[in-house]
Amino acid sequence: MLLRNGGLVAVALLGLAAPVRVSADVFILTINCIYIVRLASLLSYGSDDFLSVPPHATGLWRAAIYATIALIGLMVAADGLVFAISLVASEPHLVTLLTGVSGLFAGFVFVVILIGVPLILRVSHRDAPDRVTPSDADHVLMQTLNEIMKDKELYRDSNLTLARVAKRLSVPARDLSGAINRVTAENFSRFINGYRIAYAQGVLLETGLPVSEVMFEAGFLSKSSFNTEFRRVTGLTPSQFRAKGADG
């Protein structure tokens, strides 16, 4: 990814060095539009395609992509304005000033993309979800996975990722993701959150810990994610579940 992005920047620099007055604007606008399209394509990826992203951070990386697209979109608008003014303005100092401001903004965005994005989003190659009958190997792998989940309670680690679990099982991450999908019809995030909610149910019924502490104990970092997943699994909020258990 770094080499590919560096190639685009090199093309832009060549455009800046070209003797044609509008060549820089044309190159910058074109490359920025390419980045917007490429970033938007990441939104079609599933949570399991981002191997190093914990289940609770799925919303975070999507928000980061949207924010980056919006930032580059603003830069495209600014460059488009500079390009339009350069065609009609008679005062060269105005064009120079606007071009300089736009150039600084462009440099900032490119630094964010070239350095920040590759470190946060390590995207694997996307495969279509498997919809085939699970194999014997899938069942064996899932049995091993369920055993370590129950014995080691790995799901309570809020930073748990597909890559880390796969490494612990000594299997490729994509094999583990495929086995989970074929056997449970869920992705890695849903699978882990299922264990977390089951654990939280037990703690809610057996202790008097506040719901917020139960959330952290189960491996969640976001109250909204905890409540959403809890309601998905049980049909109740954590407080309602505790109250119903006490009445029963």
Protein Blocks (a to p, Z undefined) as FASTA:
>chain_A
ZZmmmmmmmmmmmmmmpmbfklmmmmmmmmmmmmmmmmmmmmmpcfklmmmlcfklmmmm
mmmmmmmmmmmmmmmmmmmmmmmmmmmpcblklmmmmmmmmmmmmmmmmmmmmmmmmmmm
ccdddddddfbdcdfklmmmmmmmmmmmmmnommlpmkbcfklmmmmnopafklmmmmmm
mmnopafklmmmmmmmmmmmmmmmmpccdfklmmmmnopabfklmmmmmmmmnopafklm
mmmmmmZZ
